[in-house]
Amino acid sequence: MNRRFLILTLSAVALVGAACSSTTSSSSTTTSAPSTSTTSMATTTTKTNWCSTSSLTITAGEPSGAAGHVMMTLNFKNTSTTTCVTGGFPGVAGTNSSGAQTVQATRVGSSNGTINLAPGSTATATVTAVNVPSGNETSCPTLAGLVVTPPNTVANIQIIAALPGCPGMAVSAMSAG
């Protein structure tokens, strides 16, 4: 009786396995139709006129302090003759007097979406530097400047900015005005 049960069980497993393999082959036939429609959808994508680094002038506002932090506004002015789009987070790193990057800003908050930046208009982001030594440090080094990369670009601009250089620098998302 046990032997007959074992044979019946193995037969049932073989039938289920055969049914699954035929289902697998039929499902792979149905996946080719969606990939064709995905390809046709990709051709309708439009190009966004992102603000290039060369079309922006980036300046730093006056630093202001708050308990253990120094904040500075970065101003991104569109110097081109056409409206461009910006938004999201700029890349920001602090540099020492030799120009070497010593601290990288982390992104804080959420993105405010895209900003249509008309010629002569300005968008801003805020850099927050930490003025609290950590570990065995007794003071924070002073940064000589910032390397700023506008959103959706790879070229950067170096600006002079004396800020504290302790770890923990942060940057906010771009906002209009």
C-alpha positions as a Python dict, from the first residue, in 0.01 Angstrom:
ca = {
    (1, 'M'): (0, 0, 0),
    (2, 'N'): (281, 247, 83),
    (3, 'R'): (454, 166, -244),
    (4, 'R'): (136, 231, -444),
    (5, 'F'): (85, 563, -257),
    (6, 'L'): (445, 668, -337),
    (7, 'I'): (399, 592, -709),
    (8, 'L'): (71, 787, -720),
    (9, 'T'): (231, 1082, -539),
    (10, 'L'): (529, 1091, -777),
    (11, 'S'): (293, 1072, -1075),
    (12, 'A'): (91, 1363, -942),
    (13, 'V'): (409, 1569, -888),
    (14, 'A'): (519, 1495, -1246),
    (15, 'L'): (180, 1607, -1382),
    (16, 'V'): (188, 1929, -1178),
    (17, 'G'): (545, 1996, -1295),
    (18, 'A'): (442, 1947, -1658),
    (19, 'A'): (146, 2180, -1615),
    (20, 'C'): (371, 2447, -1458),
    (21, 'S'): (626, 2427, -1737),
    (22, 'S'): (357, 2471, -2002),
    (23, 'T'): (224, 2772, -1808),
    (24, 'T'): (574, 2918, -1797),
    (25, 'S'): (619, 2889, -2171),
    (26, 'S'): (282, 3046, -2242),
    (27, 'S'): (352, 3334, -2004),
    (28, 'S'): (683, 3409, -2174),
    (29, 'T'): (492, 3447, -2501),
    (30, 'T'): (262, 3706, -2345),
    (31, 'T'): (551, 3919, -2209),
    (32, 'S'): (666, 4017, -2558),
    (33, 'A'): (355, 4229, -2624),
    (34, 'P'): (410, 4475, -2333),
    (35, 'S'): (775, 4530, -2425),
    (36, 'T'): (668, 4647, -2770),
    (37, 'S'): (426, 4903, -2624),
    (38, 'T'): (691, 5022, -2376),
    (39, 'T'): (927, 5095, -2664),
    (40, 'S'): (666, 5302, -2847),
    (41, 'M'): (594, 5501, -2529),
    (42, 'A'): (963, 5596, -2492),
    (43, 'T'): (959, 5777, -2825),
    (44, 'T'): (706, 6032, -2696),
    (45, 'T'): (940, 6166, -2424),
    (46, 'T'): (1012, 6539, -2452),
    (47, 'K'): (1342, 6705, -2360),
    (48, 'T'): (1345, 6946, -2065),
    (49, 'N'): (1553, 7264, -2102),
    (50, 'W'): (1750, 7227, -1775),
    (51, 'C'): (1952, 7529, -1663),
    (52, 'S'): (2315, 7463, -1753),
    (53, 'T'): (2600, 7573, -1530),
    (54, 'S'): (2711, 7820, -1797),
    (55, 'S'): (2366, 7989, -1796),
    (56, 'L'): (2373, 8050, -1419),
    (57, 'T'): (2558, 8288, -1191),
    (58, 'I'): (2590, 8141, -842),
    (59, 'T'): (2654, 8372, -550),
    (60, 'A'): (2653, 8326, -174),
    (61, 'G'): (2446, 8538, 61),
    (62, 'E'): (2566, 8658, 400),
    (63, 'P'): (2605, 8379, 656),
    (64, 'S'): (2379, 8383, 961),
    (65, 'G'): (2424, 8181, 1279),
    (66, 'A'): (2201, 7971, 1496),
    (67, 'A'): (2292, 7738, 1785),
    (68, 'G'): (2586, 7541, 1649),
    (69, 'H'): (2502, 7609, 1282),
    (70, 'V'): (2581, 7869, 1020),
    (71, 'M'): (2339, 7906, 728),
    (72, 'M'): (2412, 8060, 390),
    (73, 'T'): (2179, 8111, 96),
    (74, 'L'): (2307, 8017, -250),
    (75, 'N'): (2153, 8227, -528),
    (76, 'F'): (2123, 8074, -877),
    (77, 'K'): (2052, 8355, -1127),
    (78, 'N'): (1957, 8274, -1487),
    (79, 'T'): (2193, 8487, -1700),
    (80, 'S'): (2079, 8342, -2033),
    (81, 'T'): (1819, 8491, -2268),
    (82, 'T'): (1578, 8197, -2240),
    (83, 'T'): (1375, 8040, -1963),
    (84, 'C'): (1529, 7722, -1826),
    (85, 'V'): (1418, 7465, -1570),
    (86, 'T'): (1586, 7387, -1239),
    (87, 'G'): (1480, 7210, -922),
    (88, 'G'): (1584, 6941, -684),
    (89, 'F'): (1910, 6955, -493),
    (90, 'P'): (2236, 7119, -593),
    (91, 'G'): (2558, 6937, -510),
    (92, 'V'): (2765, 7122, -249),
    (93, 'A'): (3105, 7045, -101),
    (94, 'G'): (3327, 7252, 128),
    (95, 'T'): (3691, 7312, 33),
    (96, 'N'): (4003, 7400, 227),
    (97, 'S'): (4251, 7675, 132),
    (98, 'S'): (4419, 7438, -117),
    (99, 'G'): (4090, 7379, -297),
    (100, 'A'): (4055, 7018, -180),
    (101, 'Q'): (3706, 6902, -85),
    (102, 'T'): (3691, 6833, 288),
    (103, 'V'): (3318, 6798, 361),
    (104, 'Q'): (3024, 6694, 142),
    (105, 'A'): (2678, 6836, 208),
    (106, 'T'): (2394, 6589, 251),
    (107, 'R'): (2048, 6658, 110),
    (108, 'V'): (1783, 6744, 366),
    (109, 'G'): (1409, 6788, 323),
    (110, 'S'): (1213, 6706, 14),
    (111, 'S'): (1233, 6842, -337),
    (112, 'N'): (1004, 7132, -422),
    (113, 'G'): (958, 7011, -780),
    (114, 'T'): (1075, 7200, -1086),
    (115, 'I'): (1114, 7576, -1120),
    (116, 'N'): (1080, 7764, -1448),
    (117, 'L'): (1359, 8019, -1421),
    (118, 'A'): (1302, 8316, -1652),
    (119, 'P'): (1599, 8525, -1769),
    (120, 'G'): (1720, 8742, -1480),
    (121, 'S'): (1525, 8539, -1221),
    (122, 'T'): (1682, 8369, -920),
    (123, 'A'): (1626, 8039, -741),
    (124, 'T'): (1784, 7964, -403),
    (125, 'A'): (1907, 7678, -186),
    (126, 'T'): (2032, 7696, 173),
    (127, 'V'): (2360, 7546, 294),
    (128, 'T'): (2384, 7472, 665),
    (129, 'A'): (2735, 7428, 806),
    (130, 'V'): (2798, 7273, 1147),
    (131, 'N'): (2998, 7468, 1406),
    (132, 'V'): (3018, 7193, 1669),
    (133, 'P'): (3342, 6992, 1698),
    (134, 'S'): (3305, 6615, 1720),
    (135, 'G'): (3518, 6345, 1878),
    (136, 'N'): (3852, 6475, 2006),
    (137, 'E'): (3835, 6798, 1805),
    (138, 'T'): (3829, 7124, 2000),
    (139, 'S'): (3735, 7349, 1708),
    (140, 'C'): (3603, 7329, 1354),
    (141, 'P'): (3829, 7402, 1059),
    (142, 'T'): (3727, 7701, 849),
    (143, 'L'): (3628, 7630, 491),
    (144, 'A'): (3774, 7858, 225),
    (145, 'G'): (3499, 7798, -27),
    (146, 'L'): (3228, 7582, -175),
    (147, 'V'): (3209, 7374, -490),
    (148, 'V'): (2852, 7403, -617),
    (149, 'T'): (2698, 7187, -890),
    (150, 'P'): (2352, 7302, -1008),
    (151, 'P'): (2083, 7031, -1025),
    (152, 'N'): (2087, 6807, -1335),
    (153, 'T'): (2435, 6921, -1441),
    (154, 'V'): (2788, 6789, -1399),
    (155, 'A'): (2990, 7112, -1428),
    (156, 'N'): (3049, 7297, -1103),
    (157, 'I'): (3137, 7647, -989),
    (158, 'Q'): (3371, 7733, -703),
    (159, 'I'): (3275, 8023, -480),
    (160, 'I'): (3452, 8185, -186),
    (161, 'A'): (3268, 8126, 139),
    (162, 'A'): (3417, 8116, 489),
    (163, 'L'): (3207, 7864, 679),
    (164, 'P'): (3280, 7622, 963),
    (165, 'G'): (3389, 7285, 826),
    (166, 'C'): (3288, 7031, 1087),
    (167, 'P'): (3114, 6717, 956),
    (168, 'G'): (2738, 6746, 909),
    (169, 'M'): (2701, 7006, 633),
    (170, 'A'): (2359, 6998, 465),
    (171, 'V'): (2186, 7156, 163),
    (172, 'S'): (1817, 7217, 102),
    (173, 'A'): (1628, 7171, -224),
    (174, 'M'): (1599, 7461, -469),
    (175, 'S'): (1311, 7704, -424),
    (176, 'A'): (1188, 7995, -634),
    (177, 'G'): (1298, 8346, -543),
}
